Amino acid sequence: MGSQAPEIILYTNHRCPWAHRAHIALAELNLPYKEVIIDLDTPRSPEYLAINPRGLVPALSYNGEIIIESAIVAQFLADQHPSHLVPPSNAPGGALRRARIALFVDAFFSKFNSVLFGLGTAKTEEEKQAVVEKALNGLIKEVEPLLKDAKPFFGGSDKLTLAEVLTGSFVIRLKTFSKAELYPKELYTKITQLAPNFAKWAEAVVAHPSVTKIYNEDEVIAGMKARLAKTRGN
């Protein structure tokens, strides 16, 4: 990394868990940046659509180059600024480490977190219980074993890794929504009982300053309540 800091503009919204990923990466890399808040409750402006035609957040301007999609933004920052987050692919063991992180992130989302999205459309207690059961099964089978050596973070690391950058914003929301009873009360209790590796790792993640830095629990809860009301037609 050169002596001159890059010019970074992050187009974001603090309620969005995907945009939150970029904040975690920037905090861990200690990179200064300018922030532009995008209102997600109104149609996107022509000016922002010129920056990101998809209209989503985050978008990153890095020395004038625009990078979009949260996982790509986080990966770019980690690759552009080598650090503890992830080793270069050509470092000893680097490719394997990156593959293991990628598998963990895939398992977290495909087998657990995306399943929980079904709670937003579940209308009966039976439907909610079915979603919880499926999510727990995926967590226990696919995610829990990958955290057996977390110390306290992925792969034995004592610092955040790219695994936490890409999942941390969703882990902290899992804890928030469980505490606020927007998710069934028994979900987090069962996680603690049945997936102790995950539970211990999650507690370390949600307490980390890079994860909590821009997180406003009250705003996130209010946003989730509004979204659930809209989805369920309340």
LOPA-119649 format. One line per 8 residues: number of its first residue (from 0); their letters; for each residue x, z, y of N, C-alpha, C. Coordinates in Angstrom, 3 decimals, decimal comma. Layout:
residues N
NUM = A = X:Z:Y:X:Z:Y:X:Z:Y; ...
END
This chain:
residues 234
0 = MGSQAPEI = 0,852:0,000:-1,183:0,000:0,000:0,000:0,887:0,000:1,232; 0,546:-0,907:2,168:1,350:-1,028:3,361:1,134:0,149:4,297; 1,965:0,204:5,329:1,892:1,324:6,257:0,654:1,231:7,155; 0,157:-0,001:7,372:-0,998:-0,173:8,236:-2,277:-0,012:7,426; -3,150:0,877:7,882:-4,403:1,117:7,171:-5,308:-0,104:7,291; -6,018:-0,447:6,230:-6,936:-1,580:6,302:-8,114:-1,256:7,210; -8,714:-2,290:7,761:-9,934:-2,114:8,559:-11,126:-2,205:7,627; -11,805:-1,074:7,438:-12,904:-0,997:6,480:-14,194:-0,636:7,186
8 = ILYTNHRC = -15,224:-1,433:6,918:-16,581:-1,117:7,375:-17,462:-1,019:6,135; -18,144:0,102:5,979:-19,041:0,300:4,852:-20,482:0,261:5,342; -21,223:-0,700:4,840:-22,660:-0,796:5,125:-23,374:-0,029:4,021; -24,139:0,993:4,396:-24,562:1,963:3,398:-25,883:2,623:3,785; -26,401:3,419:2,870:-27,490:4,346:3,154:-27,244:5,563:2,276; -27,243:6,743:2,863:-26,850:7,948:2,136:-27,832:8,356:1,036; -29,039:7,804:1,061:-30,009:8,125:0,000:-29,771:7,292:-1,253; -29,017:6,235:-1,141:-28,868:5,289:-2,253:-27,733:5,704:-3,187
16 = PWAHRAHI = -28,024:5,927:-4,479:-26,962:6,337:-5,405:-25,909:5,253:-5,643; -26,316:3,999:-5,514:-25,350:2,905:-5,707:-24,356:2,894:-4,552; -24,853:3,017:-3,314:-23,951:3,072:-2,159:-23,068:4,312:-2,209; -23,614:5,388:-2,755:-22,867:6,656:-2,876:-21,565:6,448:-3,652; -21,572:5,515:-4,609:-20,355:5,219:-5,375:-19,192:4,859:-4,446; -19,475:4,021:-3,447:-18,417:3,580:-2,526:-17,889:4,758:-1,716; -18,775:5,662:-1,327:-18,351:6,853:-0,583:-17,404:7,716:-1,414; -17,723:7,877:-2,693:-16,875:8,691:-3,570:-15,491:8,062:-3,693
24 = ALAELNLP = -15,455:6,747:-3,896:-14,172:6,047:-4,012:-13,349:6,180:-2,732; -13,971:5,968:-1,593:-13,255:6,047:-0,307:-12,746:7,462:-0,044; -13,542:8,464:-0,424:-13,115:9,847:-0,232:-11,906:10,168:-1,111; -11,955:9,742:-2,366:-10,852:10,027:-3,284:-9,567:9,309:-2,867; -9,707:8,134:-2,303:-8,542:7,361:-1,875:-8,097:7,723:-0,462; -8,881:8,589:0,184:-8,549:9,067:1,536:-8,379:7,905:2,514; -9,309:6,948:2,419:-9,253:5,774:3,288:-10,201:5,944:4,468; -9,716:5,779:5,688:-10,618:5,832:6,840:-11,505:4,599:6,878
32 = YKEVIIDL = -12,722:4,775:7,361:-13,630:3,638:7,424:-14,697:3,888:8,476; -15,273:2,795:8,940:-16,419:2,848:9,838:-17,677:2,687:8,995; -18,714:3,422:9,380:-19,947:3,407:8,598:-21,074:2,779:9,407; -21,815:1,890:8,766:-23,014:1,315:9,367:-24,178:1,623:8,432; -25,161:2,377:8,937:-26,302:2,767:8,117:-27,348:1,650:8,121; -27,755:1,245:6,931:-28,787:0,218:6,772:-30,105:0,909:6,416; -31,143:0,639:7,187:-32,456:1,226:6,932:-33,089:0,512:5,739; -33,287:1,251:4,659:-33,831:0,657:3,439:-35,360:0,638:3,439
40 = DTPRSPEY = -35,970:1,249:4,455:-37,431:1,335:4,514:-38,048:0,207:5,338; -37,212:-0,644:5,885:-37,701:-1,775:6,673:-37,042:-3,054:6,167; -37,628:-4,223:6,461:-36,991:-5,480:6,061:-35,587:-5,583:6,656; -34,682:-6,166:5,907:-33,305:-6,291:6,384:-33,230:-7,257:7,568; -32,365:-6,935:8,478:-32,189:-7,769:9,665:-31,462:-9,058:9,290; -31,663:-10,110:10,067:-30,902:-11,343:9,839:-29,392:-11,096:9,897; -28,986:-10,152:10,760:-27,557:-9,851:10,899:-27,001:-9,288:9,595; -27,768:-8,376:8,960:-27,256:-7,813:7,704:-27,343:-8,830:6,561
48 = LAINPRGL = -28,377:-9,645:6,551:-28,489:-10,666:5,505:-27,378:-11,703:5,616; -26,838:-11,859:6,816:-25,684:-12,743:6,965:-24,433:-12,131:6,333; -24,379:-10,796:6,307:-23,264:-10,088:5,667:-23,468:-10,033:4,158; -24,670:-9,637:3,743:-25,001:-9,565:2,322:-26,366:-10,212:2,101; -26,391:-11,460:1,664:-27,665:-12,168:1,478:-28,601:-11,487:0,482; -28,062:-10,634:-0,393:-28,917:-9,911:-1,330:-29,664:-8,773:-0,644; -29,198:-8,369:0,512:-29,889:-7,336:1,277:-29,706:-5,928:0,752; -28,805:-5,742:-0,181:-28,603:-4,442:-0,813:-27,448:-3,688:-0,165
56 = VPALSYNG = -27,364:-2,400:-0,467:-26,195:-1,605:-0,102:-25,568:-1,093:-1,399; -24,245:-0,905:-1,387:-23,346:-1,067:-0,249:-22,858:-2,504:-0,097; -22,325:-2,773:1,079:-21,478:-3,942:1,302:-20,233:-3,420:2,004; -19,104:-3,984:1,663:-17,836:-3,528:2,215:-17,152:-4,677:2,933; -16,791:-4,440:4,182:-15,936:-5,377:4,895:-14,525:-4,811:4,862; -13,614:-5,525:4,234:-12,238:-5,066:4,065:-11,328:-6,085:4,725; -10,828:-5,723:5,896:-10,033:-6,664:6,698:-10,762:-7,988:6,877; -12,084:-7,896:7,050:-12,891:-9,089:7,309:-13,467:-9,751:6,083
64 = EIIIESAI = -12,968:-9,400:4,903:-13,515:-9,958:3,660:-14,703:-9,103:3,216; -15,800:-9,753:2,854:-17,004:-9,038:2,437:-17,041:-8,931:0,916; -17,242:-7,706:0,443:-17,368:-7,441:-0,995:-18,691:-6,720:-1,196; -19,486:-7,178:-2,163:-20,788:-6,573:-2,417:-20,891:-6,133:-3,876; -21,946:-5,373:-4,159:-22,255:-4,778:-5,456:-21,358:-3,553:-5,690; -22,001:-2,425:-5,918:-21,307:-1,133:-5,880:-20,164:-1,012:-6,883; -20,364:-1,461:-8,116:-19,293:-1,342:-9,106:-18,105:-2,221:-8,737; -18,392:-3,379:-8,162:-17,330:-4,297:-7,748:-16,586:-3,726:-6,544
72 = VAQFLADQ = -17,334:-3,128:-5,620:-16,710:-2,486:-4,457:-15,781:-1,365:-4,908; -16,272:-0,495:-5,795:-15,462:0,632:-6,265:-14,233:0,150:-7,033; -14,415:-0,844:-7,894:-13,298:-1,369:-8,672:-12,261:-2,016:-7,755; -12,728:-2,758:-6,761:-11,808:-3,383:-5,810:-10,970:-2,331:-5,093; -11,626:-1,295:-4,596:-10,889:-0,254:-3,868:-9,866:0,422:-4,769; -10,259:0,697:-6,010:-9,342:1,344:-6,952:-8,166:0,434:-7,298; -8,418:-0,865:-7,379:-7,344:-1,806:-7,699:-6,445:-2,072:-6,493; -7,052:-2,132:-5,325:-6,296:-2,419:-4,104:-5,408:-1,243:-3,709
80 = HPSHLVPP = -5,839:-0,028:-4,058:-5,114:1,183:-3,681:-4,843:2,012:-4,943; -3,798:1,648:-5,700:-3,517:2,342:-6,963:-3,418:3,855:-6,774; -4,044:4,586:-7,681:-4,130:6,040:-7,543:-4,457:6,657:-8,899; -4,855:7,926:-8,841:-5,264:8,643:-10,037:-6,584:8,133:-10,618; -7,326:7,321:-9,866:-8,639:6,895:-10,337:-8,556:6,060:-11,610; -7,609:5,121:-11,631:-7,475:4,253:-12,802:-6,091:3,601:-12,754; -5,397:3,502:-13,891:-4,083:2,856:-13,877:-4,215:1,338:-13,809; -3,184:0,660:-13,297:-3,186:-0,807:-13,362:-3,277:-1,271:-14,809
88 = SNAPGGAL = -3,852:-2,428:-15,028:-4,040:-2,910:-16,400:-2,706:-3,180:-17,097; -1,650:-3,453:-16,319:-0,353:-3,742:-16,946:0,547:-2,512:-17,047; 0,044:-1,330:-16,640:0,802:-0,086:-16,834:0,719:0,312:-18,303; 1,686:1,083:-18,804:1,616:1,528:-20,196:0,302:2,255:-20,465; -0,455:1,747:-21,397:-1,750:2,339:-21,722:-2,854:2,035:-20,721; -2,530:1,267:-19,695:-3,490:1,011:-18,629:-4,715:0,238:-19,076; -4,509:-0,813:-19,836:-5,642:-1,634:-20,285:-6,578:-0,822:-21,175; -5,996:0,003:-22,050:-6,815:0,832:-22,942:-7,602:1,871:-22,146
96 = RRARIALF = -6,959:2,487:-21,179:-7,637:3,476:-20,343:-8,813:2,840:-19,601; -8,589:1,670:-19,071:-9,652:0,973:-18,349:-10,799:0,609:-19,285; -10,460:0,214:-20,501:-11,501:-0,120:-21,489:-12,320:1,114:-21,844; -11,656:2,251:-21,981:-12,367:3,489:-22,321:-13,288:3,930:-21,188; -12,823:3,798:-19,953:-13,671:4,119:-18,804:-14,880:3,182:-18,776; -14,641:1,898:-19,006:-15,737:0,920:-18,984:-16,769:1,228:-20,061; -16,319:1,622:-21,250:-17,252:1,967:-22,329:-18,075:3,198:-21,962; -17,409:4,199:-21,385:-18,120:5,410:-20,992:-19,197:5,095:-19,962
104 = VDAFFSKF = -18,845:4,326:-18,945:-19,807:3,993:-17,890:-20,971:3,194:-18,478; -20,669:2,252:-19,363:-21,718:1,471:-20,009:-22,644:2,371:-20,826; -22,067:3,296:-21,593:-22,879:4,197:-22,410:-23,746:5,092:-21,539; -23,166:5,619:-20,471:-23,912:6,502:-19,574:-25,154:5,800:-19,038; -24,988:4,565:-18,587:-26,126:3,869:-17,985:-27,068:3,268:-19,019; -26,550:2,563:-20,004:-27,436:1,837:-20,910:-28,153:2,746:-21,900; -27,511:3,829:-22,316:-28,093:4,697:-23,335:-28,758:5,948:-22,783; -28,493:6,285:-21,505:-29,027:7,531:-20,970:-29,700:7,351:-19,614
112 = NSVLFGLG = -28,930:7,017:-18,586:-29,478:7,053:-17,233:-30,589:6,039:-17,010; -30,419:4,815:-17,516:-31,462:3,804:-17,326:-32,736:4,177:-18,076; -32,584:4,920:-19,177:-33,755:5,388:-19,915:-34,571:6,349:-19,047; -33,877:7,198:-18,284:-34,562:8,178:-17,434:-35,408:7,517:-16,352; -35,080:6,289:-15,984:-35,892:5,594:-14,985:-37,341:5,477:-15,460; -37,533:5,528:-16,782:-38,885:5,456:-17,337:-39,765:6,623:-16,942; -39,152:7,716:-16,489:-39,945:8,856:-16,027:-40,748:8,502:-14,777; -40,272:7,508:-14,036:-40,965:7,106:-12,817:-42,294:6,436:-13,066
120 = TAKTEEEK = -42,458:5,837:-14,250:-43,708:5,140:-14,564:-44,520:5,843:-15,645; -43,965:6,887:-16,255:-44,693:7,636:-17,294:-45,881:8,351:-16,661; -47,071:8,166:-17,233:-48,285:8,721:-16,629:-48,805:9,948:-17,367; -48,427:10,111:-18,623:-48,916:11,257:-19,383:-47,738:12,120:-19,829; -48,047:13,345:-20,222:-47,000:14,229:-20,729:-46,357:13,653:-21,976; -47,152:13,000:-22,803:-46,620:12,394:-24,026:-45,612:11,295:-23,700; -45,933:10,491:-22,694:-45,009:9,425:-22,284:-43,722:10,013:-21,717; -43,850:11,076:-20,919:-42,659:11,725:-20,355:-41,786:12,293:-21,467
128 = QAVVEKAL = -42,405:12,924:-22,453:-41,655:13,514:-23,561:-40,927:12,446:-24,371; -41,566:11,291:-24,516:-40,933:10,192:-25,253:-39,687:9,696:-24,515; -39,772:9,608:-23,182:-38,621:9,185:-22,385:-37,491:10,208:-22,506; -37,830:11,502:-22,372:-36,831:12,567:-22,482:-36,144:12,528:-23,835; -36,918:12,360:-24,888:-36,365:12,341:-26,244:-35,406:11,174:-26,432; -35,809:9,993:-25,941:-34,958:8,807:-26,075:-33,671:8,973:-25,276; -33,790:9,500:-24,059:-32,604:9,701:-23,217:-31,657:10,713:-23,843; -32,194:11,809:-24,348:-31,358:12,829:-24,989:-30,653:12,277:-26,220
136 = NGLIKEVE = -31,373:11,496:-27,014:-30,765:10,904:-28,213:-29,593:10,006:-27,838; -29,785:9,193:-26,786:-28,699:8,320:-26,337:-27,519:9,108:-25,807; -27,812:10,171:-25,057:-26,756:11,009:-24,498:-25,936:11,668:-25,609; -26,621:12,246:-26,568:-25,944:12,988:-27,641:-25,120:12,053:-28,524; -25,687:10,905:-28,844:-25,023:9,974:-29,772:-23,890:9,183:-29,117; -24,142:8,715:-27,880:-23,234:7,732:-27,275:-22,303:8,304:-26,197; -22,787:9,269:-25,423:-22,023:9,744:-24,265:-21,239:11,010:-24,587; -21,897:11,962:-25,215:-21,284:13,260:-25,515:-19,921:13,154:-26,209
144 = PLLKDAKP = -19,765:12,305:-27,248:-18,463:12,227:-27,927:-17,332:11,724:-27,026; -17,674:10,945:-26,006:-16,658:10,364:-25,124:-16,125:11,373:-24,119; -16,730:12,564:-24,096:-16,297:13,610:-23,160:-15,646:14,794:-23,863; -15,299:14,603:-25,116:-14,733:15,726:-25,884:-13,399:16,207:-25,340; -12,666:15,331:-24,637:-11,356:15,729:-24,105:-11,355:15,833:-22,580; -12,538:15,936:-21,954:-12,609:16,071:-20,492:-12,001:17,402:-20,049; -11,133:17,354:-19,003:-10,450:18,582:-18,550:-10,273:18,623:-17,034; -11,257:18,814:-16,226:-12,667:18,793:-16,600:-13,258:17,395:-16,521
152 = FFGGSDKL = -12,424:16,409:-16,071:-12,927:15,064:-15,857:-12,525:14,151:-17,008; -12,969:12,914:-16,926:-12,881:11,993:-18,054:-11,448:11,816:-18,567; -11,324:11,812:-19,874:-10,045:11,506:-20,515:-8,957:12,517:-20,281; -9,331:13,780:-20,054:-8,334:14,826:-19,875:-7,786:14,944:-18,467; -8,403:14,251:-17,512:-7,901:14,272:-16,135:-8,342:15,535:-15,404; -7,459:16,030:-14,530:-7,843:17,153:-13,670:-8,297:16,657:-12,299; -8,337:15,333:-12,120:-8,841:14,718:-10,898:-9,937:13,729:-11,262; -10,759:13,387:-10,277:-11,775:12,367:-10,536:-11,115:11,067:-10,993
160 = TLAEVLTG = -11,808:10,351:-11,850:-11,374:9,030:-12,294:-12,435:8,016:-11,876; -12,178:6,760:-12,178:-13,174:5,731:-11,883:-14,463:5,995:-12,658; -14,368:6,686:-13,786:-15,575:7,038:-14,549:-16,514:7,891:-13,710; -15,961:8,861:-12,997:-16,794:9,725:-12,148:-17,235:9,024:-10,867; -16,383:8,149:-10,342:-16,774:7,371:-9,158:-18,053:6,585:-9,446; -18,121:6,002:-10,646:-19,238:5,119:-10,986:-20,466:5,851:-11,507; -20,312:7,113:-11,918:-21,455:7,850:-12,471:-21,846:9,086:-11,659; -20,928:9,593:-10,837:-21,134:10,878:-10,181:-22,374:10,957:-9,319
168 = SFVIRLKT = -22,714:9,865:-8,615:-23,881:9,892:-7,734:-25,177:10,013:-8,531; -25,152:9,570:-9,774:-26,327:9,686:-10,638:-26,365:11,040:-11,340; -25,199:11,578:-11,646:-25,135:12,909:-12,251:-25,656:13,957:-11,287; -25,276:13,869:-10,026:-25,726:14,870:-9,055:-27,228:14,744:-8,819; -27,762:13,542:-8,886:-29,212:13,366:-8,761:-29,940:13,882:-9,996; -29,357:13,734:-11,148:-29,928:14,314:-12,362:-30,112:15,816:-12,190; -29,081:16,473:-11,679:-29,149:17,926:-11,464:-30,199:18,261:-10,396; -30,204:17,507:-9,303:-31,158:17,742:-8,217:-32,600:17,562:-8,688
176 = FSKAELYP = -32,877:16,453:-9,383:-34,250:16,163:-9,795:-34,731:17,138:-10,868; -33,810:17,636:-11,674:-34,180:18,643:-12,664:-34,518:19,959:-11,980; -33,681:20,344:-11,011:-33,902:21,600:-10,289:-35,204:21,555:-9,493; -35,506:20,390:-8,924:-36,724:20,231:-8,119:-37,953:19,953:-8,983; -37,750:19,911:-10,298:-38,821:19,648:-11,271:-39,482:18,284:-11,064; -38,711:17,331:-10,522:-39,150:15,943:-10,496:-38,904:15,305:-11,857; -37,969:15,858:-12,601:-37,785:15,563:-14,012:-38,338:16,745:-14,800; -38,792:16,528:-16,029:-39,308:17,634:-16,838:-38,310:18,787:-16,925
184 = KELYTKIT = -38,819:20,009:-16,801:-37,965:21,192:-16,739:-37,022:21,312:-17,931; -37,518:20,902:-19,094:-36,730:21,121:-20,301:-35,564:20,143:-20,448; -35,539:19,073:-19,632:-34,496:18,055:-19,785:-33,103:18,652:-19,644; -32,836:19,310:-18,514:-31,484:19,818:-18,282:-31,168:20,984:-19,210; -32,199:21,766:-19,552:-31,998:22,859:-20,514:-31,533:22,314:-21,856; -32,173:21,250:-22,301:-31,801:20,645:-23,588:-30,424:19,986:-23,509; -30,126:19,384:-22,366:-28,792:18,802:-22,189:-27,730:19,881:-22,360; -27,939:21,020:-21,717:-26,983:22,130:-21,805:-26,819:22,610:-23,240
192 = QLAPNFAK = -27,917:22,640:-23,967:-27,884:23,133:-25,345:-27,303:22,120:-26,320; -27,674:20,855:-26,151:-27,376:19,835:-27,159:-26,175:18,949:-26,809; -25,781:18,949:-25,540:-24,645:18,109:-25,120:-23,702:18,943:-24,257; -23,034:19,946:-24,855:-22,205:20,867:-24,064:-21,031:20,188:-23,367; -20,439:19,162:-23,990:-19,343:18,436:-23,329:-19,835:17,812:-22,033; -20,990:17,152:-22,130:-21,569:16,495:-20,954:-21,934:17,526:-19,890; -22,561:18,630:-20,313:-23,012:19,646:-19,361:-21,838:20,235:-18,584; -20,752:20,533:-19,280:-19,571:21,104:-18,626:-18,952:20,098:-17,665
200 = WAEAVVAH = -18,844:18,857:-18,115:-18,302:17,784:-17,277:-19,181:17,577:-16,046; -20,498:17,557:-16,248:-21,434:17,319:-15,155:-21,335:18,402:-14,083; -21,170:19,648:-14,496:-21,059:20,740:-13,525:-19,818:20,572:-12,653; -18,720:20,094:-13,244:-17,502:19,841:-12,465:-17,709:18,675:-11,506; -18,419:17,645:-11,969:-18,657:16,462:-11,133:-19,506:16,813:-9,918; -20,619:17,526:-10,135:-21,554:17,770:-9,028:-20,999:18,762:-8,007; -19,939:19,479:-8,368:-19,323:20,429:-7,436:-18,169:19,816:-6,652; -17,761:18,596:-6,998:-16,567:18,015:-6,392:-16,836:17,558:-4,958
208 = PSVTKIYN = -15,935:17,876:-4,025:-16,153:17,525:-2,613:-16,351:16,036:-2,356; -15,704:15,173:-3,125:-15,877:13,733:-2,914:-17,282:13,273:-3,301; -17,901:14,002:-4,221:-19,265:13,669:-4,660:-20,290:14,259:-3,699; -20,029:15,447:-3,188:-21,001:16,131:-2,329:-20,884:15,758:-0,855; -19,819:15,067:-0,491:-19,482:14,854:0,927:-20,639:14,307:1,763; -21,315:13,275:1,292:-22,389:12,672:2,104:-23,755:12,992:1,526; -23,804:13,860:0,525:-25,050:14,086:-0,223:-25,941:15,090:0,484; -27,157:14,660:0,802:-28,149:15,536:1,416:-29,283:15,720:0,407
216 = EDEVIAGM = -29,281:16,857:-0,261:-30,229:17,096:-1,347:-31,684:16,984:-0,884; -32,001:17,557:0,265:-33,387:17,535:0,753:-33,867:16,108:1,000; -32,999:15,282:1,593:-33,378:13,892:1,849:-33,560:13,114:0,552; -32,705:13,380:-0,416:-32,797:12,691:-1,705:-34,090:13,079:-2,422; -34,429:14,366:-2,392:-35,669:14,831:-3,019:-36,881:14,192:-2,339; -36,884:14,190:-1,004:-38,003:13,594:-0,266:-38,150:12,111:-0,595; -37,023:11,411:-0,679:-37,058:9,993:-1,013:-37,579:9,743:-2,414; -37,178:10,586:-3,357:-37,638:10,449:-4,735:-39,138:10,737:-4,849
224 = KARLAKTR = -39,602:11,761:-4,135:-41,037:12,080:-4,156:-41,855:10,919:-3,614; -41,383:10,321:-2,534:-42,093:9,182:-1,946:-42,105:7,992:-2,907; -40,980:7,759:-3,567:-40,890:6,643:-4,505:-41,801:6,859:-5,711; -41,831:8,087:-6,226:-42,681:8,393:-7,372:-44,157:8,238:-6,989; -44,528:8,691:-5,797:-45,900:8,577:-5,352:-46,316:7,105:-5,261; -45,409:6,273:-4,756:-45,692:4,847:-4,639:-45,797:4,187:-6,008; -44,863:4,531:-6,902:-44,833:3,941:-8,234:-46,086:4,309:-9,033; -46,480:5,580:-8,898:-47,635:6,068:-9,681:-48,963:5,846:-8,972
232 = GN = -48,885:5,266:-7,765:-50,109:4,936:-7,046:-50,842:6,121:-6,492; -50,073:7,205:-6,169:-50,703:8,407:-5,617:-50,981:8,251:-4,126
END
